[in-house]
Amino acid sequence: MVERRIPIAVQEAVNKVMEHRITGEREKVSILNCNNRRLAEKISAKHNIPSFDKSPYDGFAVRSEDTQNASSDNPVEFEVVEHIGAGQLPTKTLKVNQATRIMTGAKIPSGADCVAMFEVCQTSDRNNKQYMSLKRKMAAGQNIIKEGSEVKNGELLLPEGTIINPGVKAILATFGYNQVEVARKPVIGVLATGTELLEVDQELVPGKIRNSNAYMIASQIEQAGGICKYYGKLADEFDPSYKKIKDVLEEVDILITTGGVSVGDFDLMPDIYAELEAEVLFNKVAMRPGSVTTVAVKGNQLLFGLSGNPSACYVGFELFVRPVIQHYLFNNNPYLKRIKATLAADFPKPNPFTRFVRSYITYENGMVNVQLAGMDKSNVVTSLAHTTCFMVLPGGTRGFKSGDQVEALLLNDPIGQGEF
Amino acid sequence: MVERRIPIAVQEAVNKVMEHRITGEREKVSILNCNNRRLAEKISAKHNIPSFDKSPYDGFAVRSEDTQNASSDNPVEFEVVEHIGAGQLPTKTLKVNQATRIMTGAKIPSGADCVAMFEVCQTSDRNNKQYMSLKRKMAAGQNIIKEGSEVKNGELLLPEGTIINPGVKAILATFGYNQVEVARKPVIGVLATGTELLEVDQELVPGKIRNSNAYMIASQIEQAGGICKYYGKLADEFDPSYKKIKDVLEEVDILITTGGVSVGDFDLMPDIYAELEAEVLFNKVAMRPGSVTTVAVKGNQLLFGLSGNPSACYVGFELFVRPVIQHYLFNNNPYLKRIKATLAADFPKPNPFTRFVRSYITYENGMVNVQLAGMDKSNVVTSLAHTTCFMVLPGGTRGFKSGDQVEALLLNDPIGQGEF
């Protein structure tokens, strides 16, 4: 007798998994090794930016009161008393009709309250002294970037969970974060099941296929911010499989198995969850592909039983495992970005369950289109290589036409979203 | 006298740089270490997929001719002569009214030409033999995935230059690519110029700022697929700077310097290019920010002189350095993806030069909107952290309004495009 399983809705399945989410620990890493890590501390300004009044241009710092009578008919002459580049410090306080030649980014000398751009100044030399004359009136504060005008000391700049991209790195460097606190990467164990599986370096023999899911998942784990530990494959025998899984659970934060979750004669995972006394959260989801996706929990460890079918395995990872990893990394937007898009081809199949269709996004005249990555049989193998989103077709619908508005979940969106 | 430079159009500047592009070398890496690398070989199918006729379901393999008289009134009984799981090989050739119990993915036994799903079969035991009865007629080939129906041996699956994502990894594993030929990562040297610069671990002192550009660029280089070697900063003195740059050029494929390319009194790069006898391709581009971006070439090495201003530096990297790296990595779509999008806020500034505005993309009802990441002064420091695209406003325009259609260059698009 085949076991009858009751499918639950995808949203409910995601919720059940996320009830068991945990946040990870923090660790310090060098700024040199923090690319694409996620912040485990808030980053606040440690000083004003700029940290001194500075010049936005090459030019001459002067006292605005000395320019009040300047005009094209009445140039005002200044003695140039100092010449400072960025990083050099002015040493002289300006007195009446004195100017300091100043370069972009340099500190405004004391006494000065404005900067005349180089292009509007006439320079001359006389008696070994330098002079500059100006034909226009300047206002106090003109062409000066005031201390703290960009950021005030203490201002919150980046929340916990922010991914460290080049712009974030610039902020860390600016404020002297030589070391930065990031989320420790979760260690995700991967075990494949199936007597039919060969490893990648084994010769193909009749009746067998190479294990591609484990390598694919390793790559998905790395993209999601985790560390993959691949433990090879389980034979379709209970005792060694049970022992192996029990041992692996000692070494990982999360366990993923592929295959073995159907109701077939050789599908061992249900019995292994029972023997482990793990609580099975669900063993059937109202979705295609991946309806056999099973998730169990033991203590604070999630055990993901993904389908052995590559597409189902891929979808199961992105829908259920990825948000758990993202939450572990302090990301407040752990879910795939969901957008509306225009379907670019007919999709005639009915959808008894919610369907996640391998797709990619294109853009046309300000609109977002969703293209199917693997509709033809001949594309099955390459479709995942081209997938950048899943088109989501609700269960109970009877097919869609080119031009219909549909939903899509973006796999590479840098922001994500807070709810599924 | 300030040197007058003649600005060239952005497109022309990009073309001039790309005239000096080179493709890199190839190296073999393990499938375990190939994430996000780019293929330097075409990947073709090394065998048929599936490599044998297989069952898509759990069920019974039978001879369709034996089912021709089956109906709900007239069930046909089969003797079950073998029971095979995926990865097990059938050993028996089916004779009249014999069936093989078969699991999903298993090889079809010889003699059989169709599979009856488990759900439509009645099983029974008699005299230590297993029987199955079927109430429906089956067609030859029904529920059989034919050898080679997904991919034929020799079929081209992925071109050179493809980035190795999880789906590509699955293909590599499927066909036994334990090692894969990828593009060697270019080594990009980074040198900062400017007496005002402190390193990230130095205490802030008056008049100085920390060097944030080098750390930002290191991250941009890594994202683009290169290896960054940071050589520290040059003092604003000619001789040691010249010597350092000459030495660094011995060790890198491409050199990036930040700062020192203006016409200010302390800007040494123009003289260094002259002393190196490097050909300056341009030293002024009709763009904001980054108009001082300078690119020179010596032999087959490109020397990028990016602005010292963080935003200008960031833009200069993405427009000019990134496509060179992408081409080096065999990517036929080396340029940033350019799309049309709807401006989500007023942008009142006139644009004497083409302007690249730090922005990010949002989606609304099937439309793509472009949001400004750093319009307020107070956002200057954090704007690059939120930037996912550049809005492109053509030179000679006088400002744009919310709702206008504009162009945007996407920084994270997985596909990119073939022309700028």
Contacts between the chains, C-beta under 8 A, distances in Angstrom:
chain1	res1	chain2	res2	distance
A	2	B	118	6.6
A	2	B	119	7.3
A	31	B	200	5.9
A	31	B	215	6.0
A	32	B	215	8.0
A	32	B	218	7.5
A	35	B	218	7.9
A	35	B	219	5.2
A	35	B	222	5.3
A	35	B	223	7.6
A	45	B	381	7.7
A	47	B	204	5.9
A	49	B	380	7.9
A	49	B	381	5.6
A	50	B	209	7.5
A	51	B	204	6.0
A	51	B	206	7.7
A	51	B	209	7.4
A	52	B	206	5.9
A	52	B	207	6.5
A	58	B	262	7.5
A	58	B	264	5.1
A	58	B	265	7.9
A	83	B	265	7.8
A	85	B	195	6.2
A	85	B	196	7.6
A	85	B	236	6.7
A	85	B	264	7.7
A	85	B	265	6.7
A	85	B	266	4.4
A	86	B	194	6.1
A	86	B	195	6.7
A	86	B	196	3.9
A	86	B	266	7.2
A	87	B	194	6.3
A	87	B	195	3.6
A	87	B	196	2.8
A	87	B	197	6.9
A	87	B	207	6.0
A	87	B	208	5.6
A	87	B	236	7.9
A	88	B	195	6.5
A	88	B	196	7.9
A	88	B	207	6.6
A	89	B	206	6.0
A	89	B	207	4.4
A	103	B	264	5.2
A	103	B	265	6.5
A	103	B	266	6.3
A	104	B	262	7.2
A	104	B	264	6.5
A	105	B	196	5.8
A	105	B	209	7.3
A	105	B	308	7.7
A	106	B	196	7.5
A	106	B	207	7.0
A	107	B	206	6.5
A	107	B	207	4.4
A	118	B	2	6.7
A	119	B	2	7.5
A	149	B	377	6.0
A	150	B	377	6.0
A	150	B	378	6.6
A	150	B	380	4.8
A	150	B	381	5.6
A	151	B	378	6.8
A	151	B	380	7.9
A	151	B	381	4.9
A	157	B	381	6.7
A	157	B	382	5.4
A	157	B	385	7.9
A	158	B	382	7.0
A	158	B	385	6.4
A	162	B	385	7.2
A	164	B	219	7.6
A	165	B	219	6.7
A	165	B	223	7.7
A	165	B	385	6.6
A	166	B	216	4.7
A	166	B	217	7.4
A	166	B	219	3.9
A	166	B	220	4.6
A	166	B	223	6.9
A	166	B	314	6.8
A	166	B	384	6.9
A	167	B	216	6.9
A	167	B	314	7.3
A	167	B	382	7.6
A	167	B	383	7.3
A	167	B	384	3.0
A	167	B	385	3.7
A	167	B	386	7.0
A	167	B	387	5.9
A	168	B	385	4.6
A	169	B	212	7.8
A	169	B	215	4.8
A	169	B	216	5.3
A	169	B	218	7.4
A	169	B	219	4.5
A	170	B	212	4.2
A	170	B	213	7.1
A	170	B	215	6.5
A	170	B	216	4.0
A	170	B	310	5.7
A	170	B	314	7.9
A	170	B	384	5.8
A	170	B	385	7.7
A	171	B	212	7.5
A	171	B	381	6.2
A	171	B	382	6.6
A	171	B	385	6.1
A	172	B	200	7.7
A	172	B	215	7.1
A	173	B	200	4.8
A	173	B	210	5.7
A	173	B	211	6.6
A	173	B	212	4.0
A	173	B	214	7.7
A	173	B	215	4.0
A	173	B	216	7.2
A	174	B	209	7.4
A	174	B	210	5.5
A	174	B	212	4.5
A	174	B	381	6.9
A	175	B	210	7.6
A	176	B	200	5.8
A	176	B	201	7.0
A	176	B	202	7.6
A	176	B	203	7.8
A	176	B	204	7.0
A	176	B	210	6.0
A	177	B	200	7.1
A	178	B	200	5.0
A	178	B	201	4.3
A	194	B	86	6.1
A	194	B	87	6.3
A	194	B	105	8.0
A	195	B	85	6.1
A	195	B	86	6.7
A	195	B	87	3.6
A	195	B	88	6.5
A	196	B	85	7.6
A	196	B	86	3.9
A	196	B	87	2.9
A	196	B	88	7.9
A	196	B	105	5.8
A	196	B	106	7.4
A	197	B	87	6.9
A	200	B	31	5.9
A	200	B	172	7.7
A	200	B	173	4.8
A	200	B	176	5.8
A	200	B	177	7.2
A	200	B	178	5.0
A	201	B	176	7.0
A	201	B	178	4.3
A	202	B	176	7.6
A	203	B	176	7.8
A	204	B	47	6.0
A	204	B	51	6.1
A	204	B	176	7.0
A	206	B	51	7.7
A	206	B	52	5.9
A	206	B	89	6.0
A	206	B	107	6.6
A	207	B	52	6.4
A	207	B	87	6.0
A	207	B	88	6.6
A	207	B	89	4.4
A	207	B	106	7.0
A	207	B	107	4.4
A	208	B	87	5.6
A	209	B	50	7.5
A	209	B	51	7.3
A	209	B	105	7.4
A	209	B	174	7.4
A	210	B	173	5.7
A	210	B	174	5.5
A	210	B	175	7.6
A	210	B	176	6.0
A	211	B	173	6.6
A	212	B	169	7.8
A	212	B	170	4.2
A	212	B	171	7.5
A	212	B	173	3.9
A	212	B	174	4.5
A	213	B	170	7.1
A	214	B	173	7.7
A	215	B	31	6.1
A	215	B	32	8.0
A	215	B	169	4.8
A	215	B	170	6.5
A	215	B	172	7.1
A	215	B	173	4.1
A	216	B	166	4.7
A	216	B	167	7.0
A	216	B	169	5.3
A	216	B	170	4.0
A	216	B	173	7.2
A	217	B	166	7.4
A	218	B	32	7.5
A	218	B	35	7.9
A	218	B	169	7.4
A	219	B	35	5.2
A	219	B	164	7.6
A	219	B	165	6.7
A	219	B	166	3.9
A	219	B	169	4.5
A	220	B	166	4.6
A	222	B	35	5.3
A	223	B	35	7.6
A	223	B	165	7.7
A	223	B	166	6.9
A	236	B	85	6.6
A	236	B	87	7.9
A	262	B	58	7.4
A	262	B	104	7.1
A	264	B	58	5.0
A	264	B	85	7.6
A	264	B	103	5.1
A	264	B	104	6.5
A	265	B	58	7.8
A	265	B	83	7.6
A	265	B	85	6.7
A	265	B	103	6.5
A	266	B	85	4.4
A	266	B	86	7.2
A	266	B	103	6.2
A	308	B	105	7.7
A	310	B	170	5.7
A	314	B	166	6.8
A	314	B	167	7.3
A	314	B	170	7.9
A	337	B	363	7.7
A	339	B	363	4.0
A	339	B	366	7.9
A	340	B	363	7.0
A	340	B	364	7.9
A	340	B	365	5.4
A	340	B	366	4.7
A	341	B	363	8.0
A	341	B	366	5.7
A	342	B	366	5.5
A	360	B	415	7.8
A	363	B	337	7.7
A	363	B	339	4.0
A	363	B	340	7.1
A	363	B	368	6.2
A	364	B	340	7.9
A	365	B	340	5.4
A	365	B	405	7.9
A	366	B	339	8.0
A	366	B	340	4.7
A	366	B	341	5.8
A	366	B	342	5.5
A	366	B	367	5.7
A	366	B	368	5.8
A	366	B	405	5.7
A	367	B	366	5.7
A	367	B	367	6.2
A	367	B	368	7.3
A	368	B	363	6.2
A	368	B	366	5.8
A	368	B	367	7.3
A	368	B	368	5.8
A	377	B	149	6.0
A	377	B	150	6.0
A	378	B	150	6.7
A	378	B	151	6.8
A	380	B	49	7.9
A	380	B	150	4.8
A	380	B	151	7.9
A	381	B	45	7.6
A	381	B	49	5.7
A	381	B	150	5.6
A	381	B	151	4.9
A	381	B	157	6.7
A	381	B	171	6.2
A	381	B	174	6.9
A	382	B	157	5.3
A	382	B	158	7.0
A	382	B	167	7.6
A	382	B	171	6.6
A	383	B	167	7.3
A	384	B	166	6.9
A	384	B	167	3.0
A	384	B	170	5.9
A	385	B	157	7.9
A	385	B	158	6.4
A	385	B	162	7.2
A	385	B	165	6.6
A	385	B	167	3.7
A	385	B	168	4.6
A	385	B	170	7.8
A	385	B	171	6.1
A	386	B	167	7.1
A	387	B	167	5.9
A	388	B	414	5.5
A	388	B	415	7.8
A	405	B	365	7.9
A	405	B	366	5.7
A	412	B	412	6.4
A	412	B	414	5.7
A	414	B	388	5.5
A	414	B	412	5.7
A	415	B	360	7.8
A	415	B	388	7.8
